[in-house]
Amino acid sequence: MSTVSDPAKAGILADESFMSADDLRSYMTELEMAKASKMTAGMDKAEQARKKLVASLQEEIAVTPAKIAEIKQSLATKTRAAAERGEQDVLVMRFPSALCTDKGRAINNMEPDWPTTLTGRPRQAYEFWKEHLQPAKYKLRAMIIDWPGGMPGDVAFFLSWS
């Protein structure tokens, strides 16, 4: 192994082809900060999208005879396809637990009064089931399906005919 004894040649190691250990550490720190910034920006965008979704699902829709027919047709298509696959239930709605007055606690604990915690469109979906599907012997099951940061995340409604 040879060493560079000439100071002029030693300067070559500091040109743009090579970095000093300090420069390399700085570069690595900048890279890590850029990655963290991208992750934070991505998380910020995801949080903004989630807030927008919650706001839109908070607003109830007009339940007209045409809308009821449209929903029934959509559900019939989904349930038939699931039945053809041999399944006995189908996911019919997914929404953030922020649309529950208790952030999903009652659903997670399977409390009998969990429907009273629903707001907005999830509440309307429950009422639709109660009025139109329960008399036809369909069951509705609600459960927390993800746990970001250990807290209840999204809620799913499953329509079952078993």
PyMOL CGO cylinders between C-alpha atoms (Angstrom):
from pymol import cmd
from pymol.cgo import CYLINDER

trace = [
    CYLINDER, 0.00, 0.00, 0.00, 1.49, 3.33, -0.97, 0.3, 1, 1, 1, 1, 1, 1,
    CYLINDER, 1.49, 3.33, -0.97, 0.97, 6.59, 0.81, 0.3, 1, 1, 1, 1, 1, 1,
    CYLINDER, 0.97, 6.59, 0.81, 0.81, 9.99, -0.80, 0.3, 1, 1, 1, 1, 1, 1,
    CYLINDER, 0.81, 9.99, -0.80, 3.72, 12.03, 0.51, 0.3, 1, 1, 1, 1, 1, 1,
    CYLINDER, 3.72, 12.03, 0.51, 3.50, 14.87, -1.99, 0.3, 1, 1, 1, 1, 1, 1,
    CYLINDER, 3.50, 14.87, -1.99, 1.05, 17.55, -0.67, 0.3, 1, 1, 1, 1, 1, 1,
    CYLINDER, 1.05, 17.55, -0.67, 0.12, 18.46, -4.25, 0.3, 1, 1, 1, 1, 1, 1,
    CYLINDER, 0.12, 18.46, -4.25, -0.94, 14.87, -4.92, 0.3, 1, 1, 1, 1, 1, 1,
    CYLINDER, -0.94, 14.87, -4.92, -2.76, 14.71, -1.58, 0.3, 1, 1, 1, 1, 1, 1,
    CYLINDER, -2.76, 14.71, -1.58, -5.00, 17.54, -2.82, 0.3, 1, 1, 1, 1, 1, 1,
    CYLINDER, -5.00, 17.54, -2.82, -6.30, 15.20, -5.51, 0.3, 1, 1, 1, 1, 1, 1,
    CYLINDER, -6.30, 15.20, -5.51, -8.17, 13.29, -2.81, 0.3, 1, 1, 1, 1, 1, 1,
    CYLINDER, -8.17, 13.29, -2.81, -10.12, 16.41, -1.94, 0.3, 1, 1, 1, 1, 1, 1,
    CYLINDER, -10.12, 16.41, -1.94, -11.25, 17.26, -5.46, 0.3, 1, 1, 1, 1, 1, 1,
    CYLINDER, -11.25, 17.26, -5.46, -14.76, 16.51, -6.80, 0.3, 1, 1, 1, 1, 1, 1,
    CYLINDER, -14.76, 16.51, -6.80, -13.82, 12.86, -7.48, 0.3, 1, 1, 1, 1, 1, 1,
    CYLINDER, -13.82, 12.86, -7.48, -13.32, 12.11, -3.80, 0.3, 1, 1, 1, 1, 1, 1,
    CYLINDER, -13.32, 12.11, -3.80, -14.87, 13.36, -0.59, 0.3, 1, 1, 1, 1, 1, 1,
    CYLINDER, -14.87, 13.36, -0.59, -13.24, 13.76, 2.76, 0.3, 1, 1, 1, 1, 1, 1,
    CYLINDER, -13.24, 13.76, 2.76, -14.77, 11.76, 5.61, 0.3, 1, 1, 1, 1, 1, 1,
    CYLINDER, -14.77, 11.76, 5.61, -16.37, 14.99, 6.90, 0.3, 1, 1, 1, 1, 1, 1,
    CYLINDER, -16.37, 14.99, 6.90, -17.81, 15.75, 3.45, 0.3, 1, 1, 1, 1, 1, 1,
    CYLINDER, -17.81, 15.75, 3.45, -19.14, 12.21, 3.16, 0.3, 1, 1, 1, 1, 1, 1,
    CYLINDER, -19.14, 12.21, 3.16, -20.79, 12.43, 6.60, 0.3, 1, 1, 1, 1, 1, 1,
    CYLINDER, -20.79, 12.43, 6.60, -22.37, 15.77, 5.61, 0.3, 1, 1, 1, 1, 1, 1,
    CYLINDER, -22.37, 15.77, 5.61, -23.58, 14.27, 2.36, 0.3, 1, 1, 1, 1, 1, 1,
    CYLINDER, -23.58, 14.27, 2.36, -25.11, 11.31, 4.18, 0.3, 1, 1, 1, 1, 1, 1,
    CYLINDER, -25.11, 11.31, 4.18, -26.82, 13.63, 6.66, 0.3, 1, 1, 1, 1, 1, 1,
    CYLINDER, -26.82, 13.63, 6.66, -28.27, 15.67, 3.80, 0.3, 1, 1, 1, 1, 1, 1,
    CYLINDER, -28.27, 15.67, 3.80, -29.53, 12.48, 2.13, 0.3, 1, 1, 1, 1, 1, 1,
    CYLINDER, -29.53, 12.48, 2.13, -31.20, 11.33, 5.34, 0.3, 1, 1, 1, 1, 1, 1,
    CYLINDER, -31.20, 11.33, 5.34, -32.80, 14.75, 5.82, 0.3, 1, 1, 1, 1, 1, 1,
    CYLINDER, -32.80, 14.75, 5.82, -34.08, 14.69, 2.23, 0.3, 1, 1, 1, 1, 1, 1,
    CYLINDER, -34.08, 14.69, 2.23, -35.56, 11.19, 2.74, 0.3, 1, 1, 1, 1, 1, 1,
    CYLINDER, -35.56, 11.19, 2.74, -37.19, 12.28, 6.00, 0.3, 1, 1, 1, 1, 1, 1,
    CYLINDER, -37.19, 12.28, 6.00, -38.55, 15.38, 4.30, 0.3, 1, 1, 1, 1, 1, 1,
    CYLINDER, -38.55, 15.38, 4.30, -40.06, 13.26, 1.51, 0.3, 1, 1, 1, 1, 1, 1,
    CYLINDER, -40.06, 13.26, 1.51, -41.58, 10.89, 4.05, 0.3, 1, 1, 1, 1, 1, 1,
    CYLINDER, -41.58, 10.89, 4.05, -43.00, 13.80, 6.03, 0.3, 1, 1, 1, 1, 1, 1,
    CYLINDER, -43.00, 13.80, 6.03, -44.38, 15.37, 2.85, 0.3, 1, 1, 1, 1, 1, 1,
    CYLINDER, -44.38, 15.37, 2.85, -45.92, 12.01, 1.93, 0.3, 1, 1, 1, 1, 1, 1,
    CYLINDER, -45.92, 12.01, 1.93, -47.43, 11.65, 5.39, 0.3, 1, 1, 1, 1, 1, 1,
    CYLINDER, -47.43, 11.65, 5.39, -48.75, 15.21, 5.21, 0.3, 1, 1, 1, 1, 1, 1,
    CYLINDER, -48.75, 15.21, 5.21, -50.38, 14.47, 1.85, 0.3, 1, 1, 1, 1, 1, 1,
    CYLINDER, -50.38, 14.47, 1.85, -51.89, 11.25, 3.21, 0.3, 1, 1, 1, 1, 1, 1,
    CYLINDER, -51.89, 11.25, 3.21, -53.24, 13.10, 6.24, 0.3, 1, 1, 1, 1, 1, 1,
    CYLINDER, -53.24, 13.10, 6.24, -54.74, 15.80, 4.01, 0.3, 1, 1, 1, 1, 1, 1,
    CYLINDER, -54.74, 15.80, 4.01, -56.37, 13.13, 1.85, 0.3, 1, 1, 1, 1, 1, 1,
    CYLINDER, -56.37, 13.13, 1.85, -57.74, 11.40, 4.96, 0.3, 1, 1, 1, 1, 1, 1,
    CYLINDER, -57.74, 11.40, 4.96, -59.19, 14.67, 6.27, 0.3, 1, 1, 1, 1, 1, 1,
    CYLINDER, -59.19, 14.67, 6.27, -60.78, 15.35, 2.88, 0.3, 1, 1, 1, 1, 1, 1,
    CYLINDER, -60.78, 15.35, 2.88, -62.29, 11.85, 2.87, 0.3, 1, 1, 1, 1, 1, 1,
    CYLINDER, -62.29, 11.85, 2.87, -63.66, 12.28, 6.41, 0.3, 1, 1, 1, 1, 1, 1,
    CYLINDER, -63.66, 12.28, 6.41, -65.19, 15.63, 5.44, 0.3, 1, 1, 1, 1, 1, 1,
    CYLINDER, -65.19, 15.63, 5.44, -66.84, 14.17, 2.34, 0.3, 1, 1, 1, 1, 1, 1,
    CYLINDER, -66.84, 14.17, 2.34, -68.16, 11.11, 4.19, 0.3, 1, 1, 1, 1, 1, 1,
    CYLINDER, -68.16, 11.11, 4.19, -69.45, 13.34, 6.96, 0.3, 1, 1, 1, 1, 1, 1,
    CYLINDER, -69.45, 13.34, 6.96, -71.86, 14.90, 4.46, 0.3, 1, 1, 1, 1, 1, 1,
    CYLINDER, -71.86, 14.90, 4.46, -74.98, 12.80, 4.02, 0.3, 1, 1, 1, 1, 1, 1,
    CYLINDER, -74.98, 12.80, 4.02, -76.31, 12.00, 0.56, 0.3, 1, 1, 1, 1, 1, 1,
    CYLINDER, -76.31, 12.00, 0.56, -79.88, 12.42, -0.62, 0.3, 1, 1, 1, 1, 1, 1,
    CYLINDER, -79.88, 12.42, -0.62, -81.63, 9.08, -0.29, 0.3, 1, 1, 1, 1, 1, 1,
    CYLINDER, -81.63, 9.08, -0.29, -84.02, 9.09, -3.22, 0.3, 1, 1, 1, 1, 1, 1,
    CYLINDER, -84.02, 9.09, -3.22, -85.86, 6.09, -4.69, 0.3, 1, 1, 1, 1, 1, 1,
    CYLINDER, -85.86, 6.09, -4.69, -83.37, 6.19, -7.59, 0.3, 1, 1, 1, 1, 1, 1,
    CYLINDER, -83.37, 6.19, -7.59, -80.41, 6.16, -5.17, 0.3, 1, 1, 1, 1, 1, 1,
    CYLINDER, -80.41, 6.16, -5.17, -81.94, 3.24, -3.24, 0.3, 1, 1, 1, 1, 1, 1,
    CYLINDER, -81.94, 3.24, -3.24, -82.36, 1.29, -6.49, 0.3, 1, 1, 1, 1, 1, 1,
    CYLINDER, -82.36, 1.29, -6.49, -78.76, 2.10, -7.50, 0.3, 1, 1, 1, 1, 1, 1,
    CYLINDER, -78.76, 2.10, -7.50, -77.39, 0.90, -4.15, 0.3, 1, 1, 1, 1, 1, 1,
    CYLINDER, -77.39, 0.90, -4.15, -79.48, -2.28, -4.25, 0.3, 1, 1, 1, 1, 1, 1,
    CYLINDER, -79.48, -2.28, -4.25, -78.25, -3.05, -7.77, 0.3, 1, 1, 1, 1, 1, 1,
    CYLINDER, -78.25, -3.05, -7.77, -74.63, -2.49, -6.76, 0.3, 1, 1, 1, 1, 1, 1,
    CYLINDER, -74.63, -2.49, -6.76, -75.04, -4.72, -3.70, 0.3, 1, 1, 1, 1, 1, 1,
    CYLINDER, -75.04, -4.72, -3.70, -76.76, -7.43, -5.74, 0.3, 1, 1, 1, 1, 1, 1,
    CYLINDER, -76.76, -7.43, -5.74, -73.82, -7.47, -8.16, 0.3, 1, 1, 1, 1, 1, 1,
    CYLINDER, -73.82, -7.47, -8.16, -71.27, -7.65, -5.32, 0.3, 1, 1, 1, 1, 1, 1,
    CYLINDER, -71.27, -7.65, -5.32, -73.12, -10.34, -3.36, 0.3, 1, 1, 1, 1, 1, 1,
    CYLINDER, -73.12, -10.34, -3.36, -73.73, -12.53, -6.43, 0.3, 1, 1, 1, 1, 1, 1,
    CYLINDER, -73.73, -12.53, -6.43, -70.08, -12.35, -7.41, 0.3, 1, 1, 1, 1, 1, 1,
    CYLINDER, -70.08, -12.35, -7.41, -69.00, -13.22, -3.85, 0.3, 1, 1, 1, 1, 1, 1,
    CYLINDER, -69.00, -13.22, -3.85, -71.49, -16.11, -3.69, 0.3, 1, 1, 1, 1, 1, 1,
    CYLINDER, -71.49, -16.11, -3.69, -70.16, -17.45, -7.00, 0.3, 1, 1, 1, 1, 1, 1,
    CYLINDER, -70.16, -17.45, -7.00, -66.69, -17.48, -5.43, 0.3, 1, 1, 1, 1, 1, 1,
    CYLINDER, -66.69, -17.48, -5.43, -68.09, -19.46, -2.48, 0.3, 1, 1, 1, 1, 1, 1,
    CYLINDER, -68.09, -19.46, -2.48, -67.83, -16.55, -0.06, 0.3, 1, 1, 1, 1, 1, 1,
    CYLINDER, -67.83, -16.55, -0.06, -70.49, -15.80, 2.55, 0.3, 1, 1, 1, 1, 1, 1,
    CYLINDER, -70.49, -15.80, 2.55, -69.81, -12.12, 3.10, 0.3, 1, 1, 1, 1, 1, 1,
    CYLINDER, -69.81, -12.12, 3.10, -68.60, -9.08, 1.23, 0.3, 1, 1, 1, 1, 1, 1,
    CYLINDER, -68.60, -9.08, 1.23, -66.95, -5.79, 2.19, 0.3, 1, 1, 1, 1, 1, 1,
    CYLINDER, -66.95, -5.79, 2.19, -69.50, -3.08, 1.44, 0.3, 1, 1, 1, 1, 1, 1,
    CYLINDER, -69.50, -3.08, 1.44, -67.98, 0.00, 3.07, 0.3, 1, 1, 1, 1, 1, 1,
    CYLINDER, -67.98, 0.00, 3.07, -64.68, 1.14, 4.53, 0.3, 1, 1, 1, 1, 1, 1,
    CYLINDER, -64.68, 1.14, 4.53, -64.22, 4.44, 6.35, 0.3, 1, 1, 1, 1, 1, 1,
    CYLINDER, -64.22, 4.44, 6.35, -61.94, 6.15, 8.90, 0.3, 1, 1, 1, 1, 1, 1,
    CYLINDER, -61.94, 6.15, 8.90, -62.83, 5.57, 12.55, 0.3, 1, 1, 1, 1, 1, 1,
    CYLINDER, -62.83, 5.57, 12.55, -62.89, 9.38, 12.88, 0.3, 1, 1, 1, 1, 1, 1,
    CYLINDER, -62.89, 9.38, 12.88, -66.46, 9.07, 11.55, 0.3, 1, 1, 1, 1, 1, 1,
    CYLINDER, -66.46, 9.07, 11.55, -67.43, 7.40, 14.83, 0.3, 1, 1, 1, 1, 1, 1,
    CYLINDER, -67.43, 7.40, 14.83, -68.10, 9.68, 17.79, 0.3, 1, 1, 1, 1, 1, 1,
    CYLINDER, -68.10, 9.68, 17.79, -65.84, 7.47, 19.92, 0.3, 1, 1, 1, 1, 1, 1,
    CYLINDER, -65.84, 7.47, 19.92, -63.16, 6.90, 17.21, 0.3, 1, 1, 1, 1, 1, 1,
    CYLINDER, -63.16, 6.90, 17.21, -64.21, 3.23, 16.86, 0.3, 1, 1, 1, 1, 1, 1,
    CYLINDER, -64.21, 3.23, 16.86, -64.00, 2.16, 20.52, 0.3, 1, 1, 1, 1, 1, 1,
    CYLINDER, -64.00, 2.16, 20.52, -67.53, 0.65, 20.65, 0.3, 1, 1, 1, 1, 1, 1,
    CYLINDER, -67.53, 0.65, 20.65, -67.00, -1.23, 17.38, 0.3, 1, 1, 1, 1, 1, 1,
    CYLINDER, -67.00, -1.23, 17.38, -63.66, -2.57, 18.58, 0.3, 1, 1, 1, 1, 1, 1,
    CYLINDER, -63.66, -2.57, 18.58, -65.24, -3.74, 21.84, 0.3, 1, 1, 1, 1, 1, 1,
    CYLINDER, -65.24, -3.74, 21.84, -68.26, -5.20, 20.00, 0.3, 1, 1, 1, 1, 1, 1,
    CYLINDER, -68.26, -5.20, 20.00, -70.64, -3.20, 22.16, 0.3, 1, 1, 1, 1, 1, 1,
    CYLINDER, -70.64, -3.20, 22.16, -74.29, -3.68, 21.20, 0.3, 1, 1, 1, 1, 1, 1,
    CYLINDER, -74.29, -3.68, 21.20, -74.88, 0.07, 20.84, 0.3, 1, 1, 1, 1, 1, 1,
    CYLINDER, -74.88, 0.07, 20.84, -71.99, 0.63, 18.39, 0.3, 1, 1, 1, 1, 1, 1,
    CYLINDER, -71.99, 0.63, 18.39, -74.38, 1.93, 15.67, 0.3, 1, 1, 1, 1, 1, 1,
    CYLINDER, -74.38, 1.93, 15.67, -75.17, 4.98, 17.83, 0.3, 1, 1, 1, 1, 1, 1,
    CYLINDER, -75.17, 4.98, 17.83, -71.56, 6.14, 17.39, 0.3, 1, 1, 1, 1, 1, 1,
    CYLINDER, -71.56, 6.14, 17.39, -71.81, 6.39, 13.59, 0.3, 1, 1, 1, 1, 1, 1,
    CYLINDER, -71.81, 6.39, 13.59, -72.05, 9.72, 11.79, 0.3, 1, 1, 1, 1, 1, 1,
    CYLINDER, -72.05, 9.72, 11.79, -72.53, 10.86, 8.19, 0.3, 1, 1, 1, 1, 1, 1,
    CYLINDER, -72.53, 10.86, 8.19, -72.63, 8.29, 5.40, 0.3, 1, 1, 1, 1, 1, 1,
    CYLINDER, -72.63, 8.29, 5.40, -71.63, 5.36, 7.61, 0.3, 1, 1, 1, 1, 1, 1,
    CYLINDER, -71.63, 5.36, 7.61, -74.73, 6.13, 9.67, 0.3, 1, 1, 1, 1, 1, 1,
    CYLINDER, -74.73, 6.13, 9.67, -76.79, 6.22, 6.47, 0.3, 1, 1, 1, 1, 1, 1,
    CYLINDER, -76.79, 6.22, 6.47, -75.29, 2.90, 5.36, 0.3, 1, 1, 1, 1, 1, 1,
    CYLINDER, -75.29, 2.90, 5.36, -76.28, 1.33, 8.67, 0.3, 1, 1, 1, 1, 1, 1,
    CYLINDER, -76.28, 1.33, 8.67, -79.79, 2.74, 8.39, 0.3, 1, 1, 1, 1, 1, 1,
    CYLINDER, -79.79, 2.74, 8.39, -80.03, 1.45, 4.80, 0.3, 1, 1, 1, 1, 1, 1,
    CYLINDER, -80.03, 1.45, 4.80, -79.09, -2.04, 6.02, 0.3, 1, 1, 1, 1, 1, 1,
    CYLINDER, -79.09, -2.04, 6.02, -81.57, -1.82, 8.88, 0.3, 1, 1, 1, 1, 1, 1,
    CYLINDER, -81.57, -1.82, 8.88, -84.44, -0.76, 6.61, 0.3, 1, 1, 1, 1, 1, 1,
    CYLINDER, -84.44, -0.76, 6.61, -83.74, -2.62, 3.36, 0.3, 1, 1, 1, 1, 1, 1,
    CYLINDER, -83.74, -2.62, 3.36, -81.40, -5.55, 4.01, 0.3, 1, 1, 1, 1, 1, 1,
    CYLINDER, -81.40, -5.55, 4.01, -82.00, -6.79, 7.54, 0.3, 1, 1, 1, 1, 1, 1,
    CYLINDER, -82.00, -6.79, 7.54, -85.62, -7.74, 6.68, 0.3, 1, 1, 1, 1, 1, 1,
    CYLINDER, -85.62, -7.74, 6.68, -84.15, -9.94, 3.91, 0.3, 1, 1, 1, 1, 1, 1,
    CYLINDER, -84.15, -9.94, 3.91, -82.04, -11.66, 6.63, 0.3, 1, 1, 1, 1, 1, 1,
    CYLINDER, -82.04, -11.66, 6.63, -78.72, -10.08, 5.70, 0.3, 1, 1, 1, 1, 1, 1,
    CYLINDER, -78.72, -10.08, 5.70, -76.36, -9.48, 8.61, 0.3, 1, 1, 1, 1, 1, 1,
    CYLINDER, -76.36, -9.48, 8.61, -74.08, -6.47, 9.01, 0.3, 1, 1, 1, 1, 1, 1,
    CYLINDER, -74.08, -6.47, 9.01, -70.76, -6.81, 10.81, 0.3, 1, 1, 1, 1, 1, 1,
    CYLINDER, -70.76, -6.81, 10.81, -68.53, -3.85, 11.65, 0.3, 1, 1, 1, 1, 1, 1,
    CYLINDER, -68.53, -3.85, 11.65, -64.91, -4.19, 12.63, 0.3, 1, 1, 1, 1, 1, 1,
    CYLINDER, -64.91, -4.19, 12.63, -61.70, -2.20, 12.88, 0.3, 1, 1, 1, 1, 1, 1,
    CYLINDER, -61.70, -2.20, 12.88, -59.46, -3.44, 10.06, 0.3, 1, 1, 1, 1, 1, 1,
    CYLINDER, -59.46, -3.44, 10.06, -56.24, -1.51, 10.60, 0.3, 1, 1, 1, 1, 1, 1,
    CYLINDER, -56.24, -1.51, 10.60, -54.31, -0.11, 13.53, 0.3, 1, 1, 1, 1, 1, 1,
    CYLINDER, -54.31, -0.11, 13.53, -51.98, 2.77, 12.57, 0.3, 1, 1, 1, 1, 1, 1,
    CYLINDER, -51.98, 2.77, 12.57, -49.80, 3.66, 15.52, 0.3, 1, 1, 1, 1, 1, 1,
    CYLINDER, -49.80, 3.66, 15.52, -51.70, 1.14, 17.65, 0.3, 1, 1, 1, 1, 1, 1,
    CYLINDER, -51.70, 1.14, 17.65, -54.93, 3.14, 17.41, 0.3, 1, 1, 1, 1, 1, 1,
    CYLINDER, -54.93, 3.14, 17.41, -58.15, 2.18, 15.60, 0.3, 1, 1, 1, 1, 1, 1,
    CYLINDER, -58.15, 2.18, 15.60, -57.82, 3.16, 11.95, 0.3, 1, 1, 1, 1, 1, 1,
    CYLINDER, -57.82, 3.16, 11.95, -60.39, 2.20, 9.34, 0.3, 1, 1, 1, 1, 1, 1,
    CYLINDER, -60.39, 2.20, 9.34, -63.72, 0.54, 10.01, 0.3, 1, 1, 1, 1, 1, 1,
    CYLINDER, -63.72, 0.54, 10.01, -65.20, -1.99, 7.57, 0.3, 1, 1, 1, 1, 1, 1,
    CYLINDER, -65.20, -1.99, 7.57, -68.79, -3.02, 7.11, 0.3, 1, 1, 1, 1, 1, 1,
    CYLINDER, -68.79, -3.02, 7.11, -69.27, -6.59, 5.93, 0.3, 1, 1, 1, 1, 1, 1,
    CYLINDER, -69.27, -6.59, 5.93, -72.61, -7.77, 4.59, 0.3, 1, 1, 1, 1, 1, 1,
    CYLINDER, -72.61, -7.77, 4.59, -73.17, -11.46, 5.34, 0.3, 1, 1, 1, 1, 1, 1,
    CYLINDER, -73.17, -11.46, 5.34, -75.78, -14.02, 4.27, 0.3, 1, 1, 1, 1, 1, 1,
    CYLINDER, -75.78, -14.02, 4.27, -74.45, -17.02, 6.20, 0.3, 1, 1, 1, 1, 1, 1,
]
cmd.load_cgo(trace, "trace")
